[in-house]
């Protein structure tokens, strides 16, 4: 399973138009999944992106819950500014909430539910739950679990360690939620996030996962796919397959050389397809050999 993740930044026009055209071009070419990850996007900005995708292809698009959903929510504790959005940081372990935190989880839960309701109206069928949400709700997973009642999305998630993956599996078992796939990162040094270095321990997760599904998490209807993320490009795909991962997710390998120039929509479509097709061809080739 090969996944393309969107450019995380919100692009000004005409780059935004070029990205939307390239996204539809990748779907036309048969990419298994496009993950729309725009952490700072508003609903209006996300809706503009979704409207650039043909309705028939929305089943192959996964929308990441944006971090902007927390904007303005009160957070209290040593060193906090009072706005959770400015008091979190990205790291190899996901989102690290600084210090001791007391916040309005009821408000955040309501916002997440409103986001789900809005996503349904936009035709979204797949939602990605980022690792930071489990960090924020770490002490009240029951509140988080209530969000998943009576919703019909296919869900995916992200994990940056065995601990986070264990939490996802335990949560899924407790609340009857089978993750379609889990993005595991960073397996290599990131192309798009400088200084985001590979975590060697993540290479143990595929075999560990197989053991857990056999001996511990036997209630799952099927094993969630583990998708390698972070520094993925064509030259490392054989390692990913031999490492036991079920798929690979690309960001910088698809977009990095396109964002360096304004270009045209046509050049973005052509460039992204060339980059993806190289990876897709090698993935099929190596998979057949294995």
N, C-alpha and C positions, 0 to 999 in steps of 0.2 A: 504494500500500500504506500503510494507516494503522495505527499501532501505539500502544497505550496502555501506559505504563510505570507500574508500581505505585508507591505512596508508599514511599520508601526507609526511613522510620522503622518500627520495630516498634511497633504501636499496642496499647495496653492495651484490654481489653474495656470497654465494648461497641463501641468504634471498630473493633477488629480484626474483629469479626463483621460490622459494617457494610461494611468494605472488602471482605471476602470475598463478601458478598452482591452488592455492586456489581460486582465482578469477574465473577461468573457472569452478572449481568445484561448486561454489555457483550458477553460471549461469545454470549449468547442473541440479542443484537441484531445479531450478525454481524461484530463487529470482527475484522480479519484476524489480529491477533496481540496477545496480552497478554504483556508482559515482566515477569516477577517479579524485581524487583531489590531485595533486602534485604541490604545489605552486611554488616551485623553479625549476621545471623540464624544460628542453629544449624540442624542438620539437623532436629531435632524441631520447631522453629518453622516451617521451610519445609514440612515434611510436613503440619502443621496447615493451612497455606494451600492446599497441593495437594489435600488431602482435601475442601476446600470447592468444588472444581471437578469437574463431572461428567466421568467417564472419557471420554465421547465427544468432549469438548472439549479434552482435553490436547494434541492435535495442533496446537492453535493457541496453546499456551502455551510461552514460552521462559523457562528458568530461568537467571538470571545466577549465575555462580560467585561465591560470597560472599567478601568480603575476610576474614571471620572464619576462613577455612580456614588462614590463616597464623598464627593466635594461638599463641604459645608457641614458635614456631620461632626458633632462635638466629640472630642477625645480629650481626656483629662489624665494627667500623670506627670512625673518629673520630666522636664525638658520638652513638653508638648506645647505646640503653638495654639492648640484648640481646633485645628483642622486636620483630620486624619490624612487627607490627600497629600499634605506637605510633610507628614511625619512618618512616612514609610520609605524604605529603600530597597532597591533590587540587589540581590546577591546570589551566590552559588546555591544557597539554601532557600531561595525563593524570596518572598517579601519578609523582611525582618522588622517587626513592630518594635520600636524603640522603648525601652523602659517598661514600667507597669502601666497597663492601659485599662481605663474604664470608658466605655463609649455606649452610644445609644444603638444597641443591636436591633432593637425593635424597629427603629427608623431605617436602618440599613436593610433589614429583612423586607420591610414594606417596599423599599426602592427596588430590591431584586425582583420581587413579585410583580411590581409594575413593569419592570423591564421585560419579564417573561410575557406578560399580557401584550405589551407593545410589539414584541417580536412575533407573536402569533399573527397579529394583524398585518405584519410586513411579509408574511409567508415564510418566515424562518422555521426550519425543521430541526436544526442542529445547534446546540449551545455548548460552548466550551467554558468550563469552570476553572479559572486560574488558581494556582496554588495559594496566592495571597488570601483568597476568601476563606480557606480552611485555617490559615494563620489567625485571621481576625476572629473567627468563630471557634477558636481552639477549645475554649472552656465551655462553650454552649453549642455543641454539635447537634443537640436536639432541636434548637431553634433553626439551624441551617437545614436539618433534615425535613422540617415541616414545609420548606420551600418547594420540595420536590414532589409533594402530594398533588395528585390530579393535574399533572402536566404531561404532555405527550411528546416532548422533545427526545431526540437521541442525544445523549450527553457524552462529552469527552472531558478530559482533565489534564492537568500538568503536574509533574513531580520532579524534584531535583535531588532526591535522596531515597534510600530504602525506607527511611522513617515516613516520608511523605507518601510514598507508594503504599505502605502498610496502612496508613490512615485512610487512603482512598478505598482500599479493598475492604477494610473494616466498616467504613461508612456505607459503602455499597451493599454489603451483606446485611447491615442493620436496617437499612431503609429500602431494601429491595431494588437497588439501583445497579444496573450492569453498565459499566463504562464501555463505550464502543472502542475507544482507544485512549492511551495515556501518552502524552508527549514527555519524553524523558530527556532532560538536558542539564548541563551541556556535555555531550559525549566527546566533542572536540573543541578546540578553541574557537569561539564564535567569530564569524566573518563580520556580522553587522554590529556587534557590541564589543568594542575594543576592551581588553582586560577581563573579559568573561571567559575564564579558562576551563579546560576540560576537567571533568571529575571522573577519575579512573574507576572509582567504585561502582559507577553506573553500569559498567560492562558486565558486572555479576548479576544484574537484575533479571535478564531473560531466564536463566536457569533457576534462579531463586523463585521467580514467578511460577514456573512450571511445577516446582515442588510444592509451593503454597496452594496452588489450585487443586493439586492431587490430594493433599493431606489436611488442608485447613479450610480453604474457601470452596467447599464442594457444593454450596448452594447456587453458585453462579450458573446460569444457563450456558454461557460460553466464556472463554478466557478473554479478557480485554486485550487488545493488541497493544504492544509496546512499540512506540514510534520514536526512533532516535532523532534528536534535534540538537543543533549547535555545531557550527562549522562543517556542515554536510556539503559535499560537492562530489563531482563525478569520480574523482580519484580515490575516494575512501569508501565507496559503496560496497566493495567486496568485503572489507572489514566489518561493515555493519551487518551484512548477511551472515557471515561466518560467526559473528557475535551473537546470533540468535534473535535479533530484533525483527519485528514483523513488518517494518516499513521505515521510511525516512522522510523527514520534513525539511524543506528547503526555504531559506529566506534570502540570505546574502548571495547564494549561488545563482539565484534567479534575477535579483534586482540590482545588485551592487554596481555592475557596469552600466546600468541604464540610468541610475539617479545621478551619475556624474555629469550628464549632459541633459539639456532640456529635451532635445529630440522632438519627434512627432508621435502621434498616436500609432501610426503605422510602424515606426521604428521600434516602439515599445512592444507592440504585438509580435513583431518579427523577432526581436532580441530575446524576449522572454520565452518564446516557443523554441528557439534554438537552444537556449540554456536548459530548458526542461527536457527537450527531446534527447539530448545527450545523456542526461541522468536516467531517463526512462529506458532508453535502449540498453544501457549498461546494467540497470537493475534487472531487466528481463533476461539479459544474457547471463549474468552471474547467477541469478536464481535458477535458471535452467541447468547450469553446470552443477550447482550444488544439489 
